[in-house]
């Protein structure tokens, strides 16, 4: 068990705000500003352990992506394309370098938490990552930050089992694809149905030896605390007791909050506090409290600021 005085760590690289600068887009630079301002308004920023910046290497990206995809994405960005040729991800000339910094920050957060330098961590990264598959960037995502972090924790630190909890309003199809046949990574998702990207049916539970380690809860528009917190308490927590993760990670999408621009869920800041507390219970019970949270969606700027602050404030309650 980590020392009780350990802090919550924060990865916040100002370079992350530069992706899509000058472009009219829901996944805009002001999202980064809103998260940071939300933390500062809640008097949280100074209580957090700052993490250093670094870029993920190709070797680390290859933990979850194909070389062919990395070559295509790097080419598309540096050639000045406005969108990846693999899908619907808008890009600007600096997007590849920023995506590498986002992924690298998540890896630094994994290092800090697994080695006991921090109790848990929140990564205020953009571009987001959970739609990126092994061979395709899509849905605002270039590389899958959280999936790379999970595999990195296993390969570098020797952890056996990782739980990924995704409460973004959109299904994390990329994360699921990467680990669909892997029984060492449990993927749990609540998401609005039908909604982009159209995946995440309840019968998508994993393949081969991973059968039962993927758990999807597609809910209709208007769903909120009852459905999402209920799925965590009634389904995820018992499943986690069986799985016994060594590390817990959260794809923290705050587009599942009420009044988001792209989703129609009704979660409140209090709900994010309670969701965070439940996931922390899992981490405390099985993983020595080790938890790394990674920002995904959230497009109402004021809602993103307050929800992220509620989430991080809950993380600091060790």
C-alpha positions, 0 to 999 in steps of 0.5 A: 500500500502506498504511503498515506501522504502521497499526493494526486499527480497532475499531468498538464502540458500546455502544448496540448492546447495547441492541437487544432488551434485556429480551427472551429471544432468541438474538440478545441484548445479551450477545453484544456484551458477549462480543465486547468481553470476549473482546477484552479477555481476549486483550489486544487492545482497547488495540491497536486504533484506536477508531472514532467512532460515527454513524448511517447516513442515509436516503440511505445506507440507500437504497443497498441498501434501498427507501424503502417498506421503510425507511418500514415498518421505521421505523413498526413499531419506533416503533409498539412492534411486537414484530416487523417486519411484513416478516418474523421480526425481533424488535424493541424501541422503540429497534431502528431507531436502533440499527440505524442506528448499526450501519450507520453504524459500518460506513461509518466503518470503510470510510472509515478503511480506504479512506483509509488511517487503518487497515489493516483493521477489525472492527465489533462490531455488532448487530443483524446484517444479512446477511439483510436484502433490499432490501425486507424485514427478516428473520432478526434483521436490519433493515438490511444493514450489509455490503451498504450498506458495499460500495456506500458504498465504491463510491459515496463512494470510487470503488472498482470491485470489492468482495469479500464473504466470508460464513462465517456458518452461515446463508446471507446471502440479503439480501446475495446478493439485493442484488447478484445482478445486479451484477458489481462485487460478488463474493459468496462464502458457506459455510453449513449446508444445509438451514438457515434461510433455505433459500437458497444453492444451489450453482447460485445464481451470479448473473444476467445480467452478474453470472453467476459472481460469486456462489459458494455452498457449502452444506454438511451439518451437521457440516462444518468446517475441511476443507470451509470452509477448503477452499472458501476455498483451492480456490475463492475464492482463484482466483476472487479472483485473477480478480476482483481486488477493490479492497476485501474485506469479511467477514460474520463469523458465528461461529455456524459455530463448534463448539457454537453454539446455532443451527448444527451446523458444527465450526469452531474458533478456530484455524480462524477464525484460518486463514480470516482469514489466507487472506482477508487474503492476498486483500486483500493481493494485490489491495486493498492490504490493505484489509479490513473485517469485520462481525459477523453471528451467533454465539450461544454466548457463550463461543464467540463471545468466543474466536472473535471474539478469534481473528479480530481477533488474526489481523487485527492480524498485518499 
